[in-house]
Amino acid sequence: MKFSSKVLSQTVVQLCYAKDIVHIVISPGSRNAPLTIGFNEHGKFKNFSIVDERCAAFFALGMAQQLQKPVVLVCTSGSALLNYYPAIAEAFYSDIPLVVLSADRPQNLVDIGDGQTINQENVFSNHILYNANCKEGDEHQIFNETEINVALNTAIELKGPVHINLPFSEPLYNVVDDVQVQPQHVPARSTNTASSESFVKELKPFVEKWNQSKKKMILVGVLSPESVEQQYINSLANDPSVLVLTETTSNIHHDHFISAIDQLIAPLKEADFEALQPDILLTFGGMIVSKKIKAFLRNHAPKEHWHVDEKKAYDTFFSLKKHFKVCPNQFLKSFLSEAKSTESEYHEAWKQVKDWRTQKHAQYLKQIPFCDFKVHEHIISSLSNPMDMQLSNSTAIRYSQLFTIPEKVHVYCNRGTSGIDGSTSTAIGAAYASARQTVLVTGDLGFLYDSNALWNDHIPNSFRIIVINNGGGGIFRILPKAKDAKNFEHFFETKHTLTSMHLCAMFGLEYTTAASEETLQKELKTFYNASESPKLLEVFTPSQINDQVLLEYFQFIA
């Protein structure tokens, strides 16, 4: 075994290993050679080489999403580092642990006109949990060890991105037979928050309000699968005064829950909104997809809004009164042991509305032509096996909200920033790290935008991509008055005639197409079967009718 001669490289490599941070995504470069040598020569790390730094960062994000532990990114100096930013922002808002190791020029070579050099220190300052700006030289060893320990422990404890900037002077490729330092490993603290007597006492006044209220709404955002025990789900479902609203990305299921929020509330009138308005709103999980539920709760604010999250609480509905800094499962364990079921018509009244909407939903799907809506129906109906479904942003995530996802399907989407820029790369990283088959459902623009994601040697043969190609940004046709904008098709919808066929040929994916309901059903029957390469199914839909079909849907189900 060889080691980089750079003591700073030896320090960060040893501390990553001591903290069991062993997945390393490296983009090629020269200034980062000490790090690349350090991780590759060690023998205990799982190293990945991905050229495009933006794709590399989202690939790491997907792995960290599944592993629930930090993944390291390694890049050279200069603009390479800036390409990590979209994924860093997503990790920051989605609570996904990433560790960015950026190689840098020594301080005396910054801002003197040297090539491939920018001001790298604190470059992610608005979207990072910790910046560690290390210094080169033996005299800074204690400082560097402290900074690296703090940064790595922050990623572990607070579940988010950290940045460690590491200056290296030339020569960069020298190696030694033995390490020259044994850095002190300061272990990360346990993140468990005990269900103590003081916490139960803190809950008491809130439990009293809960027990007195006959209109309680629970809204669940993005949540990892199996975050909440079934006994607590059942308890909430059986309280007649509680209405639970979930989304595709909530990964919580019960027949009594409302899983298609827009389907429920889009056709409502003012009197209906007043009847739906809760006294108490309890939220947990991450970002909410539905714009309609946000508008409703902002215009018809609850008397009390409580949010449950270990880290943060956004005042999304401008009525936040309490932040419980615990995980949802622990909160429900303590809270429901004190709470009582309250007699009320609240749940039953809205369950009847849900049942009516569900009937009308099925009727509508039978009468519409082949379109994006119909395609999503068939895709979700095809999910018969336990698997992970990754959704791209814009239309894919929004259409999915109108369907009931099978409980054995785990759903993920980059909803921290809701960007289209890294959905494919994220899905591939997640597919690599997951023990389950992964299918990505994406639109054409999102897929083409992130096409370098396929420049990747780590795509499992079981990985599946469904590209819904309606020839442009279909989401803009749905937005109010967007089509009235000058040069709408060119600057907003960005119409095109591109396909995924040549990309699949170049990167070795099996490629099939469908342009009708019959062809789509036929292709989906064998799409998830074992294969010797990943598969991509491109579904072509007519762009002109999708928005009208969706708008008429909300009128039909009223």
C-alpha positions as CSV (number, residue, x, y, z in Angstrom):
1,M,0.0,0.0,0.0
2,K,1.2,3.5,-0.9
3,F,0.1,6.8,0.5
4,S,0.2,10.3,-0.9
5,S,3.2,12.2,0.5
6,K,0.8,15.1,1.4
7,V,0.1,15.0,5.1
8,L,-3.2,16.8,4.5
9,S,-4.3,14.1,2.2
10,Q,-3.3,11.4,4.7
11,T,-5.3,13.2,7.4
12,V,-8.6,13.5,5.6
13,V,-8.4,10.0,4.2
14,Q,-7.7,8.4,7.6
15,L,-10.5,10.4,9.3
16,C,-13.0,9.5,6.6
17,Y,-12.2,5.8,7.1
18,A,-12.3,6.1,10.9
19,K,-15.9,7.5,10.6
20,D,-17.0,4.8,8.2
21,I,-17.4,7.2,5.3
22,V,-16.2,4.9,2.5
23,H,-18.1,5.8,-0.7
24,I,-15.9,8.2,-2.7
25,V,-17.0,9.8,-6.0
26,I,-13.9,11.3,-7.8
27,S,-13.8,13.5,-10.9
28,P,-10.5,13.5,-12.6
29,G,-8.0,16.3,-12.2
30,S,-4.4,17.0,-11.3
31,R,-4.6,19.3,-8.2
32,N,-6.7,16.6,-6.5
33,A,-4.1,13.9,-7.2
34,P,-3.1,13.6,-3.5
35,L,-6.7,12.8,-2.6
36,T,-7.3,10.4,-5.6
37,I,-4.1,8.5,-4.7
38,G,-5.0,8.5,-1.0
39,F,-8.4,7.0,-1.5
40,N,-7.4,4.6,-4.3
41,E,-4.3,3.2,-2.6
42,H,-6.0,2.7,0.8
43,G,-7.9,-0.5,-0.3
44,K,-10.9,0.0,2.0
45,F,-12.8,2.6,0.1
46,K,-15.4,2.1,-2.7
47,N,-14.2,4.6,-5.4
48,F,-16.2,5.8,-8.4
49,S,-14.9,7.9,-11.3
50,I,-17.3,10.3,-12.9
51,V,-16.0,13.0,-15.3
52,D,-18.8,15.5,-15.2
53,E,-18.8,17.1,-11.7
54,R,-22.4,18.1,-11.8
55,C,-23.4,14.5,-12.6
56,A,-20.9,13.2,-10.1
57,A,-22.5,15.3,-7.3
58,F,-26.0,14.1,-8.0
59,F,-24.8,10.5,-8.3
60,A,-23.3,10.9,-4.8
61,L,-26.6,12.5,-3.7
62,G,-28.5,9.5,-4.9
63,M,-26.2,7.1,-3.1
64,A,-26.3,9.1,0.1
65,Q,-30.1,9.2,-0.1
66,Q,-30.2,5.4,-0.1
67,L,-27.3,4.7,2.3
68,Q,-28.5,7.3,4.8
69,K,-24.8,8.2,5.5
70,P,-22.3,10.6,4.0
71,V,-20.8,10.1,0.5
72,V,-17.6,12.0,-0.4
73,L,-17.0,14.1,-3.5
74,V,-13.5,14.8,-4.7
75,C,-12.6,17.4,-7.4
76,T,-9.7,19.4,-8.7
77,S,-9.4,23.2,-8.3
78,G,-11.1,26.0,-10.2
79,S,-14.6,25.9,-11.8
80,A,-14.8,22.1,-11.3
81,L,-16.0,22.8,-7.7
82,L,-18.8,25.2,-8.9
83,N,-20.4,22.4,-10.8
84,Y,-21.3,20.7,-7.5
85,Y,-23.5,23.6,-6.5
86,P,-26.9,22.3,-7.7
87,A,-26.5,19.0,-5.9
88,I,-25.1,20.8,-2.8
89,A,-28.2,23.0,-2.6
90,E,-30.5,20.0,-3.1
91,A,-28.7,18.1,-0.3
92,F,-28.9,21.2,2.0
93,Y,-32.7,21.5,1.6
94,S,-33.3,17.7,1.6
95,D,-31.1,16.8,4.5
96,I,-28.8,14.5,2.6
97,P,-25.2,14.1,3.9
98,L,-22.5,14.9,1.4
99,V,-18.8,15.7,2.0
100,V,-17.1,17.9,-0.6
101,L,-13.3,17.7,-0.7
102,S,-12.0,20.3,-3.1
103,A,-8.3,20.5,-3.9
104,D,-7.0,24.0,-4.1
105,R,-3.9,26.1,-5.0
106,P,-1.9,27.2,-2.0
107,Q,-3.0,30.6,-0.7
108,N,0.0,32.5,-2.2
109,L,-1.1,31.3,-5.7
110,V,-4.7,32.6,-5.4
111,D,-5.7,35.9,-7.2
112,I,-2.3,36.3,-8.9
113,G,-3.5,35.2,-12.4
114,D,-2.7,31.5,-12.0
115,G,-4.7,29.1,-14.2
116,Q,-7.6,27.0,-12.9
117,T,-7.8,29.1,-9.8
118,I,-10.8,30.7,-8.1
119,N,-11.6,31.8,-4.6
120,Q,-12.8,28.4,-3.3
121,E,-13.0,29.1,0.5
122,N,-16.7,29.3,1.6
123,V,-17.9,29.2,-1.9
124,F,-21.1,27.3,-0.8
125,S,-21.7,29.6,2.2
126,N,-25.4,30.0,1.7
127,H,-26.2,26.3,1.3
128,I,-23.7,24.4,3.5
129,L,-23.7,23.2,7.1
130,Y,-20.0,23.7,7.6
131,N,-17.0,25.2,5.8
132,A,-13.5,23.8,6.7
133,N,-10.8,25.8,5.2
134,C,-7.6,23.8,5.7
135,K,-4.0,25.1,5.5
136,E,-1.0,23.4,4.0
137,G,2.0,22.8,6.3
138,D,2.9,20.7,9.3
139,E,2.5,23.6,11.6
140,H,-1.3,23.6,10.9
141,Q,-1.8,19.9,11.6
142,I,-3.8,20.3,14.8
143,F,-6.0,23.1,13.2
144,N,-6.6,20.9,10.1
145,E,-7.5,17.8,12.2
146,T,-10.0,19.8,14.2
147,E,-11.6,21.3,11.2
148,I,-11.9,18.0,9.3
149,N,-13.3,16.3,12.4
150,V,-15.9,19.0,12.9
151,A,-16.9,19.0,9.2
152,L,-17.3,15.2,8.9
153,N,-19.1,14.9,12.2
154,T,-21.5,17.7,11.1
155,A,-22.4,15.8,7.9
156,I,-23.1,12.7,10.1
157,E,-25.0,14.4,12.9
158,L,-27.0,17.0,11.0
159,K,-27.5,15.1,7.8
160,G,-26.4,17.6,5.2
161,P,-23.6,18.9,3.0
162,V,-20.2,20.1,4.3
163,H,-17.2,21.5,2.4
164,I,-13.6,20.9,3.2
165,N,-11.1,22.9,1.1
166,L,-7.6,21.4,0.9
167,P,-4.7,23.4,-0.6
168,F,-1.9,21.3,-2.2
169,S,1.4,22.6,-3.6
170,E,3.4,20.8,-6.3
171,P,4.6,18.1,-6.6
172,L,1.2,16.4,-6.4
173,Y,1.9,12.7,-7.3
174,N,4.6,11.7,-4.9
175,V,3.9,8.7,-2.7
176,V,5.4,7.2,0.5
177,D,5.3,3.7,2.0
178,D,4.0,4.7,5.5
179,V,1.7,7.4,6.8
180,Q,3.4,10.3,8.5
181,V,0.5,11.3,10.8
182,Q,-2.1,9.5,13.0
183,P,-4.8,12.2,13.2
184,Q,-7.0,12.2,16.3
185,H,-10.5,10.8,15.6
186,V,-13.2,12.6,17.5
187,P,-16.3,10.4,17.1
188,A,-19.6,11.9,15.9
189,R,-22.3,12.3,18.7
190,S,-25.4,10.2,18.7
191,T,-28.3,11.9,17.1
192,N,-30.9,10.1,19.1
193,T,-33.2,12.4,21.1
194,A,-34.5,10.5,24.1
195,S,-38.2,10.4,24.9
196,S,-37.6,11.9,28.3
197,E,-39.9,13.1,31.0
198,S,-39.2,16.7,30.1
199,F,-40.4,16.1,26.5
200,V,-43.6,14.4,27.7
201,K,-44.2,17.4,30.0
202,E,-43.5,19.8,27.0
203,L,-46.2,17.9,25.1
204,K,-48.9,18.2,27.7
205,P,-50.5,21.6,26.7
206,F,-50.4,20.5,23.0
207,V,-52.1,17.2,23.8
208,E,-54.8,19.1,25.6
209,K,-55.5,21.3,22.6
210,W,-55.4,18.2,20.4
211,N,-57.9,16.3,22.5
212,Q,-60.3,19.3,22.5
213,S,-60.2,19.9,18.7
214,K,-62.7,18.2,16.3
215,K,-60.8,19.3,13.1
216,K,-57.2,18.1,13.0
217,M,-55.3,17.9,9.8
218,I,-52.0,16.1,9.3
219,L,-50.0,16.9,6.2
220,V,-47.0,14.7,5.4
221,G,-44.2,15.9,3.0
222,V,-41.2,14.1,1.7
223,L,-40.4,11.2,4.0
224,S,-38.0,8.2,3.8
225,P,-39.8,4.8,3.6
226,E,-40.6,3.1,6.9
227,S,-40.0,6.3,8.9
228,V,-43.2,5.8,10.9
229,E,-44.3,2.6,12.6
230,Q,-47.6,1.1,11.3
231,Q,-49.2,1.2,14.8
232,Y,-49.0,5.0,14.8
233,I,-50.3,5.2,11.2
234,N,-53.2,3.0,12.2
235,S,-53.9,5.1,15.3
236,L,-54.1,8.3,13.2
237,A,-56.3,6.6,10.6
238,N,-58.8,5.5,13.1
239,D,-59.4,8.9,14.8
240,P,-62.6,10.4,13.3
241,S,-61.3,14.0,14.1
242,V,-58.1,13.5,12.1
243,L,-57.7,13.9,8.4
244,V,-54.3,12.8,7.1
245,L,-53.1,14.1,3.7
246,T,-50.1,12.5,2.1
247,E,-48.1,12.8,-1.1
248,T,-46.4,10.4,-3.4
249,T,-43.1,11.2,-1.8
250,S,-44.5,10.7,1.8
251,N,-44.1,6.9,1.6
252,I,-46.9,6.5,4.1
253,H,-50.0,4.4,3.2
254,H,-53.5,3.8,4.6
255,D,-56.9,3.5,3.0
256,H,-58.2,6.2,5.2
257,F,-55.6,8.7,4.2
258,I,-56.0,11.2,1.4
259,S,-53.2,10.4,-1.0
260,A,-54.2,12.6,-3.9
261,I,-54.5,16.1,-2.4
262,D,-55.1,18.1,-5.6
263,Q,-57.8,15.6,-6.6
264,L,-59.6,16.3,-3.4
265,I,-59.3,20.1,-3.2
266,A,-59.0,21.4,-6.8
267,P,-62.8,21.5,-7.4
268,L,-63.7,22.9,-4.0
269,K,-65.7,26.2,-3.5
270,E,-65.3,28.7,-0.7
271,A,-67.9,27.1,1.6
272,D,-66.0,23.8,1.1
273,F,-62.7,25.4,2.0
274,E,-64.2,26.7,5.2
275,A,-65.4,23.3,6.1
276,L,-62.0,21.8,5.4
277,Q,-60.1,24.5,7.3
278,P,-58.5,22.7,10.3
279,D,-58.2,24.0,13.9
280,I,-54.8,22.3,14.2
281,L,-52.4,21.5,11.5
282,L,-49.6,19.0,12.3
283,T,-46.9,18.6,9.6
284,F,-43.9,16.4,9.3
285,G,-41.6,15.4,6.5
286,G,-39.9,17.6,3.9
287,M,-41.1,19.8,1.1
288,I,-44.7,19.7,-0.1
289,V,-45.4,19.3,-3.8
290,S,-49.0,20.5,-4.0
291,K,-49.3,24.2,-4.7
292,K,-53.0,23.9,-4.1
293,I,-52.7,22.8,-0.5
294,K,-50.2,25.6,0.2
295,A,-52.6,28.2,-1.2
296,F,-55.5,26.7,0.7
297,L,-53.7,26.7,4.1
298,R,-52.4,30.2,3.5
299,N,-55.8,31.5,2.7
300,H,-57.6,29.5,5.4
301,A,-55.0,29.3,8.1
302,P,-55.3,26.9,11.0
303,K,-55.4,28.3,14.6
304,E,-52.3,26.2,15.4
305,H,-49.6,24.8,13.1
306,W,-47.0,22.4,14.7
307,H,-44.1,21.0,12.7
308,V,-42.1,17.9,13.7
309,D,-38.5,17.7,12.5
310,E,-35.1,17.2,14.1
311,K,-33.5,20.1,12.4
312,K,-35.9,22.8,11.0
313,A,-39.4,24.1,10.7
314,Y,-40.4,26.2,7.7
315,D,-43.4,28.6,8.2
316,T,-44.8,27.5,4.9
317,F,-48.4,28.5,5.8
318,F,-47.6,31.6,7.8
319,S,-49.1,30.2,11.0
320,L,-46.3,28.1,12.6
321,K,-46.7,28.1,16.4
322,K,-44.5,25.2,17.5
323,H,-41.4,23.2,16.3
324,F,-40.9,19.8,17.9
325,K,-37.3,18.9,17.4
326,V,-37.6,15.2,17.2
327,C,-38.2,12.6,14.5
328,P,-41.8,11.9,13.5
329,N,-41.8,8.4,14.8
330,Q,-40.6,9.4,18.2
331,F,-43.0,12.3,18.4
332,L,-46.0,10.1,17.5
333,K,-44.9,7.5,20.0
334,S,-44.9,10.0,22.9
335,F,-47.8,12.1,21.6
336,L,-50.3,9.4,20.8
337,S,-49.8,7.7,24.1
338,E,-51.3,10.8,25.7
339,A,-53.8,11.8,22.9
340,K,-57.4,10.5,22.8
341,S,-59.7,9.8,19.9
342,T,-62.3,12.5,19.5
343,E,-65.8,12.2,18.2
344,S,-66.2,14.2,15.0
345,E,-67.6,14.2,11.4
346,Y,-64.5,15.7,10.0
347,H,-62.7,12.6,8.7
348,E,-65.9,10.8,7.5
349,A,-67.2,13.8,5.6
350,W,-64.0,14.2,3.6
351,K,-63.6,10.5,3.1
352,Q,-66.9,10.5,1.3
353,V,-65.6,13.3,-1.0
354,K,-62.5,11.3,-1.6
355,D,-64.5,8.2,-2.5
356,W,-66.6,10.3,-5.0
357,R,-63.5,11.8,-6.6
358,T,-61.9,8.3,-6.9
359,Q,-65.0,7.0,-8.8
360,K,-65.0,10.0,-11.1
361,H,-61.2,9.7,-11.6
362,A,-61.6,6.1,-12.9
363,Q,-64.5,7.2,-15.2
364,Y,-62.4,10.0,-16.7
365,L,-59.4,7.9,-17.4
366,K,-61.6,5.5,-19.5
367,Q,-62.7,8.3,-21.8
368,I,-59.6,10.3,-22.5
369,P,-57.3,9.9,-25.5
370,F,-53.6,8.8,-25.4
371,C,-51.8,11.6,-23.5
372,D,-49.4,12.2,-20.6
373,F,-52.2,11.6,-18.0
374,K,-53.0,8.2,-19.6
375,V,-49.3,7.3,-19.8
376,H,-48.9,7.9,-16.0
377,E,-51.9,5.7,-15.3
378,H,-50.3,2.8,-17.2
379,I,-46.8,3.3,-15.7
380,I,-48.2,3.2,-12.1
381,S,-50.4,0.2,-12.9
382,S,-47.3,-1.6,-14.1
383,L,-45.5,-1.3,-10.8
384,S,-46.3,-4.8,-9.5
385,N,-43.0,-5.7,-7.8
386,P,-41.2,-4.1,-4.8
387,M,-39.1,-1.4,-6.3
388,D,-37.9,2.2,-6.0
389,M,-39.4,4.8,-8.2
390,Q,-37.4,8.0,-8.8
391,L,-39.4,10.9,-10.3
392,S,-38.1,13.9,-12.1
393,N,-39.5,17.3,-11.3
394,S,-42.2,19.2,-13.2
395,T,-44.8,17.0,-14.9
396,A,-43.7,13.6,-13.7
397,I,-43.9,14.4,-10.0
398,R,-47.2,16.3,-10.4
399,Y,-49.0,13.7,-12.4
400,S,-47.9,11.0,-9.9
401,Q,-49.7,12.9,-7.2
402,L,-53.1,12.0,-8.8
403,F,-52.6,8.3,-8.5
404,T,-52.4,5.8,-5.6
405,I,-48.8,4.3,-5.6
406,P,-48.5,0.7,-4.5
407,E,-47.3,0.4,-0.9
408,K,-44.4,-1.8,-1.9
409,V,-43.0,1.0,-4.2
410,H,-40.7,3.5,-2.5
411,V,-40.9,7.0,-4.1
412,Y,-38.1,9.6,-4.3
413,C,-37.7,13.0,-6.0
414,N,-35.3,15.9,-5.6
415,R,-37.8,18.2,-3.9
416,G,-35.3,20.2,-1.9
417,T,-34.9,22.7,-4.8
418,S,-37.3,21.0,-7.2
419,G,-34.8,21.4,-10.1
420,I,-34.7,19.3,-13.2
421,D,-30.9,19.4,-13.4
422,G,-29.9,16.1,-11.8
423,S,-32.8,13.7,-11.7
424,T,-31.2,11.0,-13.9
425,S,-27.8,11.2,-12.1
426,T,-29.6,11.0,-8.7
427,A,-31.6,8.0,-9.8
428,I,-28.5,6.2,-11.1
429,G,-26.6,6.8,-7.8
430,A,-29.7,5.6,-5.9
431,A,-30.0,2.5,-8.1
432,Y,-26.4,1.6,-7.5
433,A,-26.8,1.8,-3.7
434,S,-30.3,0.2,-3.4
435,A,-31.0,-3.5,-3.1
436,R,-34.2,-3.0,-5.1
437,Q,-34.8,-2.4,-8.7
438,T,-35.1,1.3,-9.6
439,V,-37.2,2.9,-12.3
440,L,-36.8,6.6,-13.2
441,V,-39.9,8.3,-14.7
442,T,-38.9,11.6,-16.4
443,G,-39.9,14.1,-19.0
444,D,-38.0,14.7,-22.1
445,L,-36.4,18.1,-21.1
446,G,-35.3,16.8,-17.7
447,F,-33.7,13.7,-19.3
448,L,-31.9,15.6,-22.1
449,Y,-30.7,18.2,-19.6
450,D,-29.0,15.6,-17.5
451,S,-28.0,13.3,-20.4
452,N,-24.3,13.2,-19.2
453,A,-25.7,11.1,-16.3
454,L,-25.4,8.1,-18.7
455,W,-21.7,8.7,-19.0
456,N,-21.3,6.4,-16.0
457,D,-19.8,2.9,-15.5
458,H,-21.9,2.1,-12.5
459,I,-25.4,1.8,-13.9
460,P,-27.0,-1.5,-12.8
461,N,-28.4,-3.7,-15.5
462,S,-31.7,-3.7,-13.6
463,F,-32.0,0.1,-13.9
464,R,-35.0,1.3,-16.0
465,I,-35.8,4.8,-17.4
466,I,-39.2,5.9,-18.8
467,V,-38.9,9.1,-20.8
468,I,-42.3,10.8,-21.6
469,N,-41.5,12.8,-24.7
470,N,-44.1,15.4,-25.5
471,G,-41.7,17.5,-27.5
472,G,-41.0,20.2,-24.9
473,G,-41.7,21.6,-21.5
474,G,-45.3,20.4,-21.1
475,I,-45.6,21.9,-17.6
476,F,-45.7,25.4,-19.0
477,R,-48.9,24.7,-20.9
478,I,-50.6,23.9,-17.7
479,L,-49.5,27.1,-15.9
480,P,-52.1,30.0,-16.0
481,K,-51.6,32.4,-18.9
482,A,-48.2,30.9,-19.8
483,K,-49.3,30.2,-23.3
484,D,-50.1,33.8,-23.8
485,A,-46.5,34.8,-23.5
486,K,-44.7,36.0,-26.6
487,N,-42.8,33.3,-28.4
488,F,-44.1,30.8,-25.9
489,E,-43.1,27.7,-27.8
490,H,-39.5,28.9,-28.3
491,F,-38.7,30.4,-24.9
492,F,-40.9,28.5,-22.5
493,E,-42.1,25.2,-23.9
494,T,-38.8,24.9,-25.9
495,K,-40.2,22.6,-28.5
496,H,-37.9,20.1,-30.1
497,T,-37.8,16.9,-32.2
498,L,-35.0,15.1,-30.3
499,T,-35.2,11.5,-29.1
500,S,-33.2,9.4,-26.7
501,M,-32.3,6.8,-29.3
502,H,-28.7,7.8,-30.1
503,L,-27.9,8.5,-26.5
504,C,-28.9,4.9,-25.7
505,A,-26.8,3.6,-28.5
506,M,-23.8,5.6,-27.4
507,F,-24.0,4.6,-23.7
508,G,-25.2,1.0,-24.2
509,L,-28.8,1.1,-23.0
510,E,-31.5,-1.1,-24.5
511,Y,-33.9,1.3,-26.3
512,T,-37.6,0.8,-27.1
513,T,-40.5,3.2,-27.9
514,A,-44.2,3.5,-27.6
515,A,-46.6,6.0,-29.2
516,S,-50.0,4.5,-28.5
517,E,-51.8,2.9,-25.5
518,E,-51.6,-0.5,-27.0
519,T,-47.9,-0.3,-27.7
520,L,-47.2,1.1,-24.2
521,Q,-49.1,-1.7,-22.5
522,K,-47.2,-4.3,-24.6
523,E,-43.8,-2.8,-23.8
524,L,-44.5,-2.5,-20.0
525,K,-45.3,-6.2,-19.7
526,T,-41.6,-7.1,-20.1
527,F,-39.9,-3.8,-19.3
528,Y,-38.9,-4.7,-15.8
529,N,-37.7,-8.2,-16.7
530,A,-34.0,-9.1,-16.1
531,S,-31.7,-7.9,-18.9
532,E,-28.0,-7.7,-19.8
533,S,-28.1,-3.9,-19.9
534,P,-30.2,-1.1,-18.5
535,K,-33.4,-0.3,-20.5
536,L,-35.0,3.0,-21.6
537,L,-38.6,3.2,-22.8
538,E,-39.4,6.4,-24.7
539,V,-43.1,7.2,-24.8
540,F,-44.2,9.8,-27.4
541,T,-47.3,11.8,-26.5
542,P,-49.1,14.6,-28.4
543,S,-48.1,17.9,-26.9
544,Q,-51.2,19.9,-27.8
545,I,-53.8,18.1,-25.7
546,N,-52.1,17.4,-22.4
547,D,-52.9,20.7,-20.7
548,Q,-56.6,20.6,-21.8
549,V,-57.0,17.0,-20.6
550,L,-55.7,17.9,-17.2
551,L,-57.8,21.0,-16.8
552,E,-60.9,19.2,-17.8
553,Y,-60.1,16.4,-15.3
554,F,-60.5,18.8,-12.3
555,Q,-63.9,19.9,-13.7
556,F,-65.0,16.4,-14.3
557,I,-64.3,15.0,-10.8
558,A,-66.2,17.8,-9.0
